[in-house]
Amino acid sequence: MASAEAPPAGRFWPLVGAILGLDVVTKLWAERALAPVHVPHDVVGELVRFTLLYNPGAAFGLYLGGYSRWIFMGLTVIALVIIGRMYRETQRHDLPRTVALAMIFAGAIGNLIDRIRSERGVVDFIDIGIGDARWPTFNVADIGVSCGALLLAWVLWREDRAHALAAAATRAAGGSSAANG
């Protein structure tokens, strides 16, 4: 359902710019300060380390062979179109939805930039874990996509619940007026 009001561009684009800017700057820093690849640099002991990696695949190292780069670029463009459509349907007052979509949009663009500029893949460098039990290395764009997706899931659940409650109330009102009439 399209909004009667324009989407909240004054909130969306500044957040996209901030997340994307932070992503680009931190990746450039990582490539300069953390080279060579696969050498951990302790930040908070071994719990938080910065380790430069290039991920030619997607989240958690998903790799689809020699065409991964092109496949993931195409999927990212499709995702950006979908997020763009959702953004255009966002009501001006819906801050959680706006923030969620901006975070996903910015993160997707950040990783798309890496895929376009280098065959090596996406720059990842945030390395969290203990000993050999480590989360897959990630970046600021990944944080945006992940946190935005979680927030969007909550927003969509909330919207679906509101629609279901409204439909139930309409059915109940219709049933009681039929019984009274």
N, C-alpha and C positions, 0 to 999 in steps of 0.2 A: 504494500500500500504506500503510495507516494505521499510525502508530507505536503501539507498546504503551505508550509513555510519553507524558506530556503534552508539547506543544511547548515550546520554551525561551522562555517569555514574559518571564522576567527579563532576557533579552538583547534580544529583539525590540522590545518596547515602549519601553524607554529609548532605543534607537537611533532608532526612528521619531520619538520626541519630540524628540531632539536635532537630527536633520536637518530635521524640519518646523519646529522653533523657529528654527533658523538661517535657513532659507528665508524664513519670514515676516518675521523681523526685518530681513534684508538687503533684501528687497523694499520694506518700508516705508521703510527708510533711502534706498534708491535713488529712490523716488518723491519724497521730500522734498529730498534733496541733489543729485540729478542733473537735475532739471527745468530747462529744457524738454527734450522728447524729441529724439533724434537729435543731441545735442551731446556730442561725445566729451570725456572728462576723462582725461588721461594718468595712468597709475599707474606703469608701468614703460616710460617713453617711449611710442612708439606700439605697442609689442609687446603690452602689456596696458593696456586702457582700460576705463573704465566709461562706458557710453552707454545712457541710458534708452530703452527701446522697449516697445511693447505688441504682443504677438503674438496676433492673433485666431485663428491656425491652430494647427498642431502643430509638431513638430520640423522644423527647417530651413525654416520658413515655409510648410509645407504648408497650403493654404487650400482649403476646399470650398464657398466661397460664403457666402451670408447665414446658412446653418444650421450653419456650422462650429462655433460655440460649443456648440450643443446636441448635435451629432454627437459631438464630442470629449468632452463631459461624459458622454454615454452610453457611449462606448468606454472611458472611464476607469473608470466604475463596473463595467463588465464585467471589466476588467483587475484591479481591486481584489478582485472576487469570486474570480477565478482565483488571484491571489496569496494570498488568504486561505485558499483550499482547499489550496494548496501548503504554506502555513505549518502548517496543522493536521496535515499528513502528515509534517512535519519531525521527525526524531528529536532528542531533547534534546541529544545530544552533537555534532550537526552544525552547528558554528559557521559555517563558510563559507556554507552554505545559508541559515541564519538571518540572517546579515548581508546577503546578497544580497537576500533577500526584504524585509527591513526597509528597505533603501535604495530599492528600487523602490516599495514601498508609500508611504513618506514622500514621495518625489518626486512620485508620482502625486497624492497628497492635496494637496501644496503647489500644484501647478498647477491642480488642480480647484478649490481655494479661490479662486484668481484668476478662473477662468472663471465661478464662481458670483457673485462680488462685483462684477464689472465686465464690461460689454459690450466694453470696449476690448481685453480679452484678458489673456494671461499677461504679467506683468512680467519682462522680460529686461534685463540690464544688463552682463554680463561680455562684453567685446569683445576678442578676441585675434586678432592677425595683424600683418602688415607692409604698410604702405601700403594699397593697395586689395585685397590678398590677405588676406581676413579670414575667420575661422570664423564661422558664424552666431552671433549674440549669444545668450547663454544665462543661466541662473540656477542657484542651489544645488539646486533640485529636479531640474533637468536633469542635474546632475552625479550626484545620487543614482540617478536612473533609468538613466543610461548606465553608470556604474560597477557598479551592482547587476546590470544585464542582462549585462554582460561576466562578472562573477563567477558569476552563475547559469548562464550558458552553460557555463562551465568545470565547475561543480558537476554539472550534468546530464550533461555528457560523461563526467566521472569516474564517475558512478553507472551510466551506460549501459555503460561499459567494464568496470566491476566485475561487472555482471550478465552481460555477454557472456563474460567469463573464467570466471565461476562455471558458466555453462551449458556451456561447452566442457569444463571439468573434470568436470562431471557426465556428459557424453556420453562422455568418455574413460574415466572410471571404469566406466561401464555397458558400454562396448565391451570393456574388458579383463576384466571379470568374466564377460561372455558368452563370450569366447574361452577363459577358464580353466575354465568350467563345463561 
